[in-house]
Amino acid sequence: MDGESVNGESMVGFGYKQAWLAIRDGRPEAVTDALGLRDLGPVSWRDGIDLAYLTDDRVVLTPPLPGAGNSRWLLVTGRWLFGRGLLDPGAAVDVTELSATLGTEVQFFATYRVGEAHRWERAVDGRLVRAFGYVGESGEVVQWRGEPDAAETAMGIAHEPDAGTETDILVSEDDVMRLAGMWSVDPSGLGAQPSSGPLRAAAAP
């Protein structure tokens, strides 16, 4: 894919009806290799985000972005990251393994308003510290690993529901964006901000 000048280009927000990874201090080459991706070169933000939404076998990588923890976060987004399904344990990427390979913190987020299905995972130095999956259509928590932090507790996710009982947990796609902002970067808020460089497109394995 041919690169193009992005001088003066603004970033383009994403996140809704999408999946993405956030990698603390991630380097594009190392992330591409760890995910088994084939680099396709630079692409403008508008074209790259369209590619991420309209294809199932392409992803785009952002430049490192300032975010939570006074760190810079590289984001990877594309429908390929949904894997076999939004809440299927057989997702395209094992965040724990990726975190161990890269030696850093890796987060995964996915949201889809049809059925109100939402998911997030967080691994630090090869250890899964949190995983949560929710289907609003049925009001069911389908994944729960680790303990919620202060950001999740503020969203009303304080403790794991008892098996076989109704839950009063309610999660929306806006909550996913809010949590991403607390943990790393809220990608939906990137729009119209000056970019520090182009996206990089990559082909999924």
Number of C-alpha atoms within 10 A of each C-alpha: 11 8 14 11 11 18 11 11 17 19 24 21 17 22 23 16 16 20 26 26 24 28 26 26 17 22 15 18 10 12 19 19 11 14 15 13 18 15 20 16 15 22 23 23 23 15 13 25 22 15 20 26 19 12 12 16 16 24 28 28 28 24 20 20 21 15 18 16 11 8 15 19 25 24 26 25 29 29 22 24 26 22 16 12 12 23 21 13 14 12 15 17 16 16 23 20 17 22 23 17 15 19 14 17 24 31 25 23 26 26 29 18 15 10 13 18 25 26 24 23 23 24 23 19 17 19 16 21 15 18 19 21 24 25 24 18 11 11 17 19 22 15 18 18 14 13 16 20 11 12 17 17 12 11 17 14 19 15 12 16 15 8 8 7 8 12 13 11 17 16 21 18 19 13 16 22 22 20 19 23 17 16 16 27 23 20 22 16 16 16 14 11 13 14 21 16 20 25 26 23 30 24 16 18 11
